[in-house]
Amino acid sequence: FWKSKITESIHTAYGEKPEEADYPHIYNAAAGTLRSVLAEKYATSAARHSSRGEKRVYYLSMEFLMGRSLRNNLHNLGMTKDFEKAIKSFGADPELVYAHEPDAGLGNGGLGRLAACFLDGLATIEKPAMGYSICYEFGIFRQKLTEGWQTEKPDDWLPGGKAWLAEKREHAVEVRFGGEIEEYWRDGYHHILHRNYDSVLAVPYDMYVPGFDSEDVSRLRLWQAEASGIDMELFNSGLYAEAMRRSSEAKAISSILYPNDNHPDGKALRLKQQYFLVCSSVSDILRRHLAAYGTFENLAEKAAIHINDTHPALVIPELMRQLMDVHSYNWEQAWDVVTRTVSYTNHTVMPEALETWNEDLFALKLPRIHTIVREINRRLCEDLWKCYP
């Protein structure tokens, strides 16, 4: 299997024989072949779970520290010996093939590694699971020691790491920032009109994660930010820099894991990153659920949305927003669904580790989410006054 598939892949992509190919070409051919195997295996396991109507886990995390996939995936699938035998038959060293894979450092440490292990573990025990995060262009920094001091270099993992990603542009999601909110009632329904907003396109890329000695494969969906379009009026007026500004600002959202937030622009970018993740992910979850069941009445019975630490906490008001503004639920109906669907893990109880945002910035960047959070707070305080007058 491996010998014929890698030979075919190298010939198709590079017009070479495996014996003539360099290690980056062999690695890319191996990764592409294994990705196809995993995609087919995922489709089979997903169809099996869907036919049983099983509950699905959706795990949202700003970090997924996946590491290197080639060796790990081969091990989980029990294919290591056959793969290495094929590589040696080309006169190549398997260890040097493994070494050409960059480390997918889309995380900082324990939080991201936990998320990665959950995807692996859920597939191992054959529970349907899907992770959501951001497709950062640069992951955790590369460390270089210069005269005994640490210097941080960009970790450009995508040139080699993209071999594991399958683009799913047909499921891209529009994410809106800023603007003004207009509310009005018509025919007994509460309507929301969002004006003068900036929009960003969230494009999904899928990575497959097999379980150990299992028939199941989990899926990690990573969102990459793109400009939703170019302002042709500005461009045709000769304002080229201004026309391209939106593109640059959009791409910044998925450029770097945890940008420095010791200045206002950094804080704003972090907030945009977090909303970008939850808006695109909630849209995707609801789209998938509606296609399968045609209703959200059973969302809590068929979907468990889990927040990994405080970073994706905006999933709660965002799920409220989409149920109310897009799908015409009233507050009580939406809140009932949200409270039964979403769960949360925090990884420390230190106050400085729990995120807070300046309310002016929050209201400026996320005006509709701000009104929903204020209403959640008002209702909570009202309930507390009743319980503890």
C-alpha positions in Angstrom: 0.0 0.0 0.0 2.5 2.6 1.2 5.1 2.0 -1.6 2.6 2.3 -4.4 0.7 5.3 -2.9 3.9 7.3 -2.2 5.3 6.4 -5.6 2.1 7.6 -7.3 1.9 10.8 -5.2 5.5 11.8 -5.8 5.2 11.2 -9.5 1.9 13.2 -9.8 3.1 16.1 -7.7 6.7 16.4 -8.7 7.3 14.2 -11.8 9.9 12.2 -9.9 10.7 8.6 -8.8 10.8 8.1 -5.0 14.5 7.2 -5.3 15.2 10.6 -6.8 12.9 12.7 -4.5 14.3 14.8 -1.6 13.0 14.4 1.9 10.5 17.4 1.8 8.8 15.7 -1.2 8.7 12.3 0.4 7.2 13.9 3.6 4.5 15.8 1.6 3.6 12.6 -0.3 3.4 10.6 2.9 1.3 13.2 4.7 -1.1 13.6 1.7 -1.5 9.9 1.5 -2.2 9.5 5.2 -4.6 12.5 5.2 -6.7 10.7 2.4 -6.8 7.6 4.5 -8.0 9.5 7.6 -10.6 11.5 5.6 -12.1 8.2 4.3 -12.0 6.7 7.8 -13.6 9.8 9.3 -16.4 9.7 6.7 -17.2 6.1 7.6 -17.2 6.7 11.3 -19.2 9.9 11.0 -21.9 8.1 9.0 -22.0 5.3 11.6 -22.5 7.8 14.5 -25.1 9.7 12.5 -27.1 6.6 11.7 -27.3 5.9 15.4 -28.3 9.5 16.2 -25.5 9.8 18.8 -24.8 12.9 20.8 -21.7 14.8 19.4 -19.1 16.7 21.4 -18.0 20.1 20.2 -14.8 21.2 22.0 -13.9 24.9 21.6 -10.3 26.0 22.6 -8.0 28.9 21.6 -5.2 26.3 21.7 -4.7 22.9 20.2 -1.1 21.8 20.7 -1.2 19.0 18.2 2.6 18.5 17.7 3.7 16.4 14.8 1.1 14.3 13.1 2.9 11.8 10.9 4.5 9.5 13.4 1.5 9.8 15.9 -1.1 9.0 13.3 0.8 6.1 11.9 1.2 4.7 15.4 -2.5 5.1 16.2 -3.5 3.3 13.0 -0.9 0.5 13.4 0.8 1.4 10.1 4.3 2.4 11.4 6.1 -0.8 10.3 4.7 -0.9 6.8 5.3 2.8 6.3 9.0 2.6 7.4 9.6 -0.5 5.3 8.3 1.4 2.2 10.5 4.4 3.0 13.6 2.2 3.4 12.8 0.6 0.0 13.4 4.0 -1.6 16.8 4.2 0.0 15.6 6.9 2.5 15.7 7.1 6.3 12.2 7.2 8.0 13.6 9.3 10.9 14.7 12.0 8.4 11.2 11.9 6.8 9.6 12.4 10.3 12.1 15.3 11.0 10.8 17.3 8.0 7.4 17.8 9.7 7.1 21.1 11.6 5.7 21.0 15.1 2.1 22.3 14.9 2.5 24.6 17.9 -1.0 26.0 18.0 -0.8 26.2 21.8 1.2 27.4 24.8 1.4 24.3 27.0 -1.0 22.4 29.2 -4.3 23.9 28.0 -3.5 23.2 24.3 -2.1 19.8 24.9 -5.2 18.8 27.0 -7.4 19.8 24.1 -5.3 17.7 21.6 -5.4 14.7 23.9 -9.2 15.0 24.3 -9.6 14.7 20.5 -7.3 11.7 20.4 -9.0 10.1 23.5 -12.5 10.7 22.3 -11.7 8.9 19.0 -10.1 6.1 20.9 -13.3 5.4 23.0 -15.3 6.0 19.8 -17.3 9.0 20.8 -18.1 11.5 18.0 -16.1 14.7 18.6 -15.1 17.8 16.7 -12.7 20.5 17.9 -12.7 24.1 16.9 -9.8 26.6 17.0 -8.0 29.2 14.9 -5.6 28.4 12.1 -2.8 30.6 13.3 -0.2 31.4 10.7 2.5 31.5 13.4 2.2 29.3 16.5 4.1 29.3 19.7 7.4 31.1 19.2 10.7 29.3 18.3 13.2 29.7 21.1 16.8 30.7 20.2 19.4 31.3 22.9 21.8 34.1 22.1 24.7 34.5 24.6 22.6 32.8 27.3 19.4 34.9 26.7 16.2 33.7 25.1 15.1 35.4 21.9 11.8 34.6 20.3 11.6 33.9 16.6 8.4 33.4 14.5 7.2 29.8 14.3 6.1 29.6 10.6 4.6 26.1 10.7 2.2 26.3 7.8 4.5 25.6 4.8 5.0 22.0 6.1 1.9 21.7 8.3 -0.6 22.6 5.6 -0.2 19.0 4.2 -2.5 17.9 7.0 -5.2 20.5 6.3 -8.2 20.1 4.0 -9.8 23.4 3.0 -13.6 23.6 3.2 -14.2 27.0 1.7 -17.8 26.1 0.9 -18.5 26.3 4.7 -16.9 29.8 5.2 -18.7 32.1 7.7 -19.1 35.8 7.8 -18.1 37.4 11.2 -19.1 41.0 12.0 -17.4 43.5 14.2 -18.3 47.1 15.2 -21.2 49.0 13.7 -24.5 50.0 15.3 -27.5 47.9 16.4 -31.0 49.0 15.6 -33.9 47.1 17.4 -37.6 47.2 16.5 -40.8 45.2 16.8 -42.8 44.1 13.9 -45.8 41.6 13.8 -45.1 40.6 17.4 -41.4 39.8 16.7 -38.3 41.5 17.9 -36.0 42.4 15.0 -32.3 43.3 15.1 -30.6 45.3 12.3 -26.8 45.5 12.3 -25.5 48.5 10.3 -22.0 49.9 9.3 -20.1 46.8 10.6 -16.8 45.5 9.4 -17.0 41.9 8.2 -14.3 39.2 8.1 -14.5 35.8 6.4 -13.7 32.7 8.5 -12.5 29.9 6.2 -12.3 26.4 7.7 -9.5 24.0 7.4 -9.9 20.4 8.7 -7.3 18.2 10.4 -8.2 14.6 11.2 -7.1 12.9 14.5 -7.4 9.1 14.7 -8.0 7.2 17.9 -5.5 4.5 19.0 -6.5 1.1 17.8 -10.0 2.4 17.0 -12.3 2.8 14.0 -13.0 6.4 14.9 -11.4 9.7 13.8 -12.0 13.1 15.4 -12.0 16.3 13.3 -10.3 19.5 14.2 -11.7 22.5 12.4 -9.3 25.5 12.2 -10.6 28.9 11.1 -8.4 31.2 9.0 -9.4 34.9 8.7 -9.6 36.6 5.3 -11.1 39.9 4.1 -14.6 39.4 2.9 -13.9 41.6 -0.2 -12.0 44.6 -1.4 -13.5 48.1 -1.4 -13.5 48.8 -5.2 -14.7 52.3 -4.7 -11.6 53.2 -2.7 -9.3 51.2 -5.0 -10.6 52.9 -8.1 -10.2 56.3 -6.4 -6.5 55.6 -6.0 -6.7 55.0 -2.3 -4.9 51.7 -2.6 -3.4 51.5 0.9 -6.8 52.2 2.5 -8.5 49.6 0.2 -6.0 47.0 1.4 -6.2 48.0 5.0 -9.2 45.8 5.6 -7.4 42.8 4.2 -4.5 43.3 6.5 -6.7 43.8 9.6 -8.6 40.6 8.7 -5.5 38.5 8.3 -4.1 39.8 11.6 -6.9 37.9 13.5 -5.4 34.5 12.6 -1.8 35.5 12.3 -0.3 35.0 15.8 -1.2 32.9 18.8 -1.8 35.3 21.8 -0.7 38.7 20.5 0.8 40.9 23.2 -2.1 42.8 24.9 -0.2 45.4 26.9 -1.5 48.1 24.6 -5.1 48.9 23.3 -4.6 47.5 19.8 -3.4 44.2 21.3 -6.4 44.0 23.6 -8.7 44.7 20.7 -7.1 42.0 18.6 -7.4 39.4 21.3 -11.1 40.2 21.7 -11.6 39.9 18.0 -9.8 36.6 17.9 -12.0 35.2 20.6 -15.2 36.3 19.0 -14.0 35.2 15.5 -13.6 31.7 17.0 -16.9 31.4 18.7 -19.0 33.1 16.0 -17.7 30.9 13.2 -17.9 27.8 15.3 -21.4 28.3 16.6 -22.6 29.1 13.0 -21.0 25.8 11.9 -22.5 23.8 14.8 -26.0 25.1 14.2 -25.7 24.6 10.4 -24.6 21.0 10.9 -27.3 20.3 13.5 -30.1 21.9 11.4 -29.1 19.8 8.3 -29.3 16.6 10.4 -32.4 17.3 12.5 -34.3 20.2 11.0 -34.9 21.8 14.4 -33.0 23.1 17.5 -35.5 21.7 20.0 -33.2 18.7 20.5 -29.9 20.6 20.3 -29.1 19.9 24.0 -29.8 16.2 23.5 -27.7 15.8 20.4 -24.8 18.3 21.0 -22.5 19.1 23.9 -20.6 22.4 23.4 -17.6 22.6 25.8 -15.6 25.7 26.5 -11.9 25.0 27.3 -11.1 27.8 29.8 -12.4 31.4 29.6 -11.1 32.3 26.1 -14.2 30.9 24.2 -16.7 32.1 26.9 -18.4 34.4 24.3 -19.9 31.2 22.9 -22.8 31.7 25.4 -24.0 35.1 24.3 -23.2 34.2 20.7 -25.4 31.1 20.8 -28.1 33.3 22.3 -27.7 35.8 19.5 -28.0 33.3 16.7 -31.0 31.5 18.3 -32.8 34.8 18.8 -31.7 37.0 15.9 -31.3 34.4 13.2 -33.7 31.7 14.2 -36.5 33.7 16.0 -36.3 32.2 19.4 -37.5 34.3 22.3 -35.1 34.9 25.3 -36.5 32.2 27.6 -36.5 29.6 24.8 -32.9 30.4 23.8 -31.6 30.6 27.4 -33.1 27.1 28.1 -31.3 25.6 25.1 -28.0 27.4 25.9 -27.9 26.4 29.6 -28.5 22.8 28.7 -26.0 22.6 25.8 -22.9 24.5 27.0 -20.4 23.3 29.6 -17.2 24.9 30.9 -13.8 23.9 32.3 -11.5 26.4 34.0 -7.9 25.5 34.6 -7.1 27.8 37.5 -9.0 29.8 40.1 -6.6 32.7 40.2 -8.5 36.0 39.4 -5.7 37.2 37.1 -6.2 34.2 34.9 -9.9 34.9 34.4 -10.4 37.3 31.5 -11.9 40.7 31.9 -12.6 43.3 29.2 -13.0 47.1 29.3 -16.7 47.6 28.7 -16.2 50.5 26.3 -14.0 48.3 24.0 -16.4 45.4 24.3 -19.4 47.5 23.3 -17.5 49.1 20.4 -16.3 45.9 18.9 -19.3 43.6 19.7 -22.4 45.8 20.1 -25.0 43.1 19.9 -23.1 40.7 22.2 -22.7 43.6 24.7 -26.4 44.1 24.9 -27.0 40.3 25.4 -24.3 40.1 28.2 -25.9 43.1 29.9 -29.3 41.4 29.8 -27.8 38.1 31.2 -26.3 40.2 34.0 -29.5 42.1 34.7 -31.6 38.9 34.9 -29.0 37.2 37.2 -29.0 40.2 39.5 -32.8 40.2 39.6 -32.8 36.5 40.5 -30.2 37.1 43.3 -32.3 40.0 44.8 -35.3 37.7 44.9 -33.2 34.9 46.6 -31.3 37.2 48.9 -33.4 40.3 49.5 
